[in-house]
């Protein structure tokens, strides 16, 4: 515990593992080595190269699910009657305060890749019991330092979370340094999609991520092209 009773800043690097229920996926957590990290229940990346035709939906209760399509075209459906084609760069946010079902099927492209982030909704979550938001992420606007930021979920993003979830697609076209705000009462996951980065001076390779808590800001340094997905959410 830090001086004055404030929690100490913590960071640990976690490697992803093959999803035993779907070998096309890699799960950062939960795995045998790393359980759920509340309010994050699951963080995973899926790469499908053969196309799938399964149409069975799965349920969520008191959870919010963000899916972000990186490559290919993915079909989305749910028991709320929504059916959509998710193009690359599309984010879909599914909020289920009451039990609801949905599914993603990558049967439209020879290769599809997307990330899924699931957070638990606190009891104080307000708003509709079910909600689906689908929107394209903002187009790439490189900064002077060659770093591209695409807000996916949050106040300045195309979709807004009921649980305080924020997601950002962060890309480095070459060497660069990025500092972003977090907050003492938030937990964050910085997952490396491509390349290699240093997160708060910890080396993190593609397919691995850093779990950060009680941090006012996050430092990411890349020495070559790299891409990360950064998600944060409030926790008690």
HELIX and SHEET records of a PDB file:
HELIX    1   1 UNK A    3  UNK A    5  5                                   3    
SHEET    1   A 6 UNK A  10  UNK A  15  0                                        
SHEET    2   A 6 UNK A 208  UNK A 222 -1                                        
SHEET    3   A 6 UNK A 176  UNK A 194 -1                                        
SHEET    4   A 6 UNK A 226  UNK A 234 -1                                        
SHEET    5   A 6 UNK A 166  UNK A 172 -1                                        
SHEET    6   A 6 UNK A 147  UNK A 153 -1                                        
SHEET    1   B 4 UNK A  10  UNK A  15  0                                        
SHEET    2   B 4 UNK A 208  UNK A 222 -1                                        
SHEET    3   B 4 UNK A 196  UNK A 199 -1                                        
SHEET    4   B 4 UNK A 202  UNK A 205 -1                                        
SHEET    1   C 7 UNK A  17  UNK A  18  0                                        
SHEET    2   C 7 UNK A  25  UNK A  29 -1                                        
SHEET    3   C 7 UNK A  40  UNK A  48 -1                                        
SHEET    4   C 7 UNK A 112  UNK A 120 -1                                        
SHEET    5   C 7 UNK A  63  UNK A  71 -1                                        
SHEET    6   C 7 UNK A  90  UNK A  96 -1                                        
SHEET    7   C 7 UNK A 130  UNK A 136 -1                                        
SHEET    1   D 4 UNK A  58  UNK A  60  0                                        
SHEET    2   D 4 UNK A 100  UNK A 105 -1                                        
SHEET    3   D 4 UNK A  74  UNK A  78 -1                                        
SHEET    4   D 4 UNK A  83  UNK A  86 -1                                        
END                                                                             
